[in-house]
Amino acid sequence: MLPQFELYRPKCLQEACELKGQGAMVFAGGTDVFVAMHGGRLRPKALVDVKGIGEMQGATFDEQSGLNLGALTTHRTIEEWDIIKERYYALFEGCSQVGSVQIRHRGTLGGNICNAAPSADSVGPLLVFDAKCVVVGKEGQRTVPLSQFFAGPKKTVLAADELLYRIVVPPPAQCSGSAYIKYTRRKAMDLALLGVCVYLALDGNLLRDVRIALSTAAPTPIRAYQTEAMLRGKSTEDISMEEMGKQAAAEASPRSSWRANREFRLKLIEELMQRAFSTALARAGGDRR
Ligand SMILES: Cc1cc2nc3c(=O)[nH]c(=O)nc-3n(C[C@H](O)[C@H](O)[C@H](O)COP(=O)(O)OP(=O)(O)OC[C@H]3O[C@@H](n4cnc5c(N)ncnc54)[C@H](O)[C@@H]3O)c2cc1C
């Protein structure tokens, strides 16, 4: 049973920001919020349904500026959009593995990000594509790199009156490839026990750019900056896959939980890092995904 609550359905961002600033809880798809309310972990007195706010909808792609995604863009929209498979393949891999088709129809990218779970499947791919969050509050608009958006598990840098408004993702470079590997205990409807995401761009045999994100490997999704620095500028033939895997694991701080212990997660990072890197490299080589 859900507890009683006031329900607001604002039609514009400013009104939603005001309500949030007064302490009401925002929801978009509600796939995290209502589960938490059912379980008794959340007891908001007032809820703000933002799904009807037109400014937060719409998803476009432009060769110069990349993706401009309303926070209300669903995982299903991303999964079914050809440009994502052509240019941002890891994002397709992340979004298409969220829950079930029903959950992906309802759940939004904004909700997945703002829920700030270490396991969020869209976040690793968005991190490696260098996504920025456009945030709106009563005082106006600001842009926060996604890599600086998380303040801890279930915590973001959003102020009380602020909403995630849009997500902007630059276009990937020519000769680039990406891969997201989600490790779960079973094939369907399971959260990531560990997630590794790699984006790389080639200049001949040289790694012009490399970005790596790890999920469920720390209190928030993280970038493995030291591993990236170790690889950047190297020839693909000179890379020690084993060393790369160990370095990525050294940057993580996973916890033990009922799903898996810390040691197993560290071993997974070593192994999945090598697999994700090899897949991204193959995709950068010929197959443009
Ligand atoms: C059965 C099931 C399976 C699932 N499987 C997965 C999975 O495999 N992988 C995965 O990553 N997730 C999974 N989830 C979690 C969930 O579906 C996703 O996190 C989803 O993207 C949340 O989006 P939403 O719009 O429903 O968020 P909501 O539930 O509406 O909101 C989530 C949080 O974000 C805040 N919020 C939402 N939008 C905004 C905004 N624009 N600005 C500021 N704050 C905002 C809310 O206040 C709340 O704190 C699953 C959930 C269920 C119920």
The ligand as an SDF file (V2000), in Angstrom:
LIG
                    3D

 53 58  0  0  0  0  0  0  0  0999 V2000
   11.8430   -3.9330  -11.9520 C   0  0  0  0  0  0  0  0  0  0  0  0
   12.8940   -2.8620  -12.0880 C   0  0  0  0  0  0  0  0  0  0  0  0
   14.0830   -3.1480  -12.7450 C   0  0  0  0  0  0  0  0  0  0  0  0
   15.0580   -2.1570  -12.8810 C   0  0  0  0  0  0  0  0  0  0  0  0
   16.2160   -2.4810  -13.5400 N   0  0  0  0  0  0  0  0  0  0  0  0
   17.1780   -1.5270  -13.6960 C   0  0  0  0  0  0  0  0  0  0  0  0
   18.3720   -1.8480  -14.3860 C   0  0  0  0  0  0  0  0  0  0  0  0
   18.5820   -2.9560  -14.8830 O   0  0  0  0  0  0  0  0  0  0  0  0
   19.3050   -0.8620  -14.5120 N   0  0  0  0  0  0  0  0  0  0  0  0
   19.1120    0.3930  -14.0040 C   0  0  0  0  0  0  0  0  0  0  0  0
   19.9900    1.2540  -14.1620 O   0  0  0  0  0  0  0  0  0  0  0  0
   17.9850    0.7030  -13.3330 N   0  0  0  0  0  0  0  0  0  0  0  0
   17.0150   -0.2140  -13.1670 C   0  0  0  0  0  0  0  0  0  0  0  0
   15.8630    0.0880  -12.4820 N   0  0  0  0  0  0  0  0  0  0  0  0
   15.7290    1.4240  -11.8700 C   0  0  0  0  0  0  0  0  0  0  0  0
   14.9400    2.4610  -12.6820 C   0  0  0  0  0  0  0  0  0  0  0  0
   14.0670    1.8930  -13.6220 O   0  0  0  0  0  0  0  0  0  0  0  0
   15.8730    3.4490  -13.4110 C   0  0  0  0  0  0  0  0  0  0  0  0
   16.7420    4.0440  -12.4710 O   0  0  0  0  0  0  0  0  0  0  0  0
   15.0850    4.5230  -14.1750 C   0  0  0  0  0  0  0  0  0  0  0  0
   15.8980    5.1220  -15.1620 O   0  0  0  0  0  0  0  0  0  0  0  0
   14.5550    5.6110  -13.2640 C   0  0  0  0  0  0  0  0  0  0  0  0
   13.8600    6.5580  -14.0610 O   0  0  0  0  0  0  0  0  0  0  0  0
   12.4600    7.1470  -13.5850 P   0  0  0  0  0  0  0  0  0  0  0  0
   12.1080    8.2170  -14.5460 O   0  0  0  0  0  0  0  0  0  0  0  0
   11.4700    6.0800  -13.3730 O   0  0  0  0  0  0  0  0  0  0  0  0
   12.9010    7.7760  -12.1830 O   0  0  0  0  0  0  0  0  0  0  0  0
   11.9880    8.2280  -10.9100 P   0  0  0  0  0  0  0  0  0  0  0  0
   11.6090    7.0080  -10.1640 O   0  0  0  0  0  0  0  0  0  0  0  0
   10.8660    9.0670  -11.4470 O   0  0  0  0  0  0  0  0  0  0  0  0
   13.0200    9.1200  -10.1620 O   0  0  0  0  0  0  0  0  0  0  0  0
   14.2300    8.5860   -9.6550 C   0  0  0  0  0  0  0  0  0  0  0  0
   14.9430    9.6550   -8.8100 C   0  0  0  0  0  0  0  0  0  0  0  0
   15.3380   10.7490   -9.6120 O   0  0  0  0  0  0  0  0  0  0  0  0
   14.7090   11.9600   -9.2200 C   0  0  0  0  0  0  0  0  0  0  0  0
   14.3880   12.6330  -10.4810 N   0  0  0  0  0  0  0  0  0  0  0  0
   13.7810   12.0950  -11.5670 C   0  0  0  0  0  0  0  0  0  0  0  0
   13.8120   12.9500  -12.5940 N   0  0  0  0  0  0  0  0  0  0  0  0
   14.4380   14.0650  -12.1440 C   0  0  0  0  0  0  0  0  0  0  0  0
   14.8120   15.3000  -12.7620 C   0  0  0  0  0  0  0  0  0  0  0  0
   14.5760   15.5570  -14.0500 N   0  0  0  0  0  0  0  0  0  0  0  0
   15.4450   16.2270  -12.0100 N   0  0  0  0  0  0  0  0  0  0  0  0
   15.7400   15.9820  -10.7090 C   0  0  0  0  0  0  0  0  0  0  0  0
   15.4440   14.8220  -10.0820 N   0  0  0  0  0  0  0  0  0  0  0  0
   14.8060   13.8730  -10.8010 C   0  0  0  0  0  0  0  0  0  0  0  0
   13.5280   11.5430   -8.3630 C   0  0  0  0  0  0  0  0  0  0  0  0
   13.1970   12.5310   -7.4050 O   0  0  0  0  0  0  0  0  0  0  0  0
   14.0760   10.2770   -7.7100 C   0  0  0  0  0  0  0  0  0  0  0  0
   14.9360   10.6090   -6.6480 O   0  0  0  0  0  0  0  0  0  0  0  0
   14.8510   -0.8630  -12.3430 C   0  0  0  0  0  0  0  0  0  0  0  0
   13.6410   -0.5800  -11.6800 C   0  0  0  0  0  0  0  0  0  0  0  0
   12.6780   -1.5580  -11.5480 C   0  0  0  0  0  0  0  0  0  0  0  0
   11.4000   -1.2200  -10.8340 C   0  0  0  0  0  0  0  0  0  0  0  0
  1  2  1  0
  2  3  1  0
  2 52  2  0
  3  4  2  0
  4  5  1  0
  4 50  1  0
  5  6  2  0
  6  7  1  0
  6 13  1  0
  7  8  2  0
  7  9  1  0
  9 10  1  0
 10 11  2  0
 10 12  1  0
 12 13  2  0
 13 14  1  0
 14 15  1  0
 14 50  1  0
 15 16  1  0
 16 17  1  0
 16 18  1  0
 18 19  1  0
 18 20  1  0
 20 21  1  0
 20 22  1  0
 22 23  1  0
 23 24  1  0
 24 25  2  0
 24 26  1  0
 24 27  1  0
 27 28  1  0
 28 29  2  0
 28 30  1  0
 28 31  1  0
 31 32  1  0
 32 33  1  0
 33 34  1  0
 33 48  1  0
 34 35  1  0
 35 36  1  0
 35 46  1  0
 36 37  1  0
 36 45  1  0
 37 38  2  0
 38 39  1  0
 39 40  1  0
 39 45  2  0
 40 41  1  0
 40 42  2  0
 42 43  1  0
 43 44  2  0
 44 45  1  0
 46 47  1  0
 46 48  1  0
 48 49  1  0
 50 51  2  0
 51 52  1  0
 52 53  1  0
M  END
$$$$
